[in-house]
Each structure stands twice: as C-alpha cells, then as structure tokens.
Amino acid sequence: MRVPFFPVSCLWAALGSITAGCVLAACGGAPDEAVCAGFKTGHFQFRHHEPGFHLSWLISRTDSTQTETDQLRGDVSVLAVHWTGPCTYDLRLISSTKPYPDSIQRMRKTVPLHTEILGGTDGYYLFKSFRDNSDMVIADTMWVLK
C-alpha cells in the first residue's frame, strides 16, 4: 500500500539539504492519521552518515515497545513507546546492552524522547525528535523495511 504525502516537487526538496521543518512548511501541514498509522508498528532502518560519523540501526516497533539494534556495534536497546497523538510518540529506555554512563542511562529512562512524524510514503518517513532538557533537535529519515 502506498501512502502518499508529498507532491514530487517536495520530495526532491526533502532529498536535498533542506531540513524537515522547511519541507513541511513548503509542502503543507501535518500528515493525517492514515499516513502515521502505517508507521506505528513494523520494521525500520535509521542511517546517518557524515565524515567520521556513521550510524545504522535496525528498529522493530510494536504498539508499545521499540527494539533498536546497532548494526555497527551489535548493541541492543529496548524502549517503551507511548503514542501521545496520531503522529507523535515518546520513547523511554527500558534496557540496553550499550554501556552508557549511569547519568545517561538515568536520563534515557526518565526523560522521554519526543518524536513527531512529519510525513512520508510507503518507503520512508520524515521525523523530528527532541528531549525537554536539551536544545538538540534531530530531524531525519526513517526507512521502512519490507
């Protein structure tokens, strides 16, 4: 099933170096519930590559948990998923094999990572994530695995 969201001209903008927020502003409002419903469960991949920094995570999500496997190091994290709206959810760490410092473990268990799905197709979705106690915002692409 193909879930349309962006017109072709906006997809090209999304593939360039424009942030997800600019794409959303240029292409219209937030996605409807039907678009986001397709991303509530399933298997996904998150990849981020820049010089000297590479991430690749396999993600398996049910309606209440998300398991993230680091493809480069083999670490596995299990997170609780709490859907706060049709296109928004919070993640909190339940357990991880990655040896985070105690302060990071505590923060990941107590301060939720807020995520908003900005739109997508049957092959990917755009998202932004942030924590209340941080100025850092991540806006990127989550790839849908078949």
Disulfide bonds with the S-S distance in Angstrom:
Cys10-Cys27 2.12
Cys36-Cys87 1.94
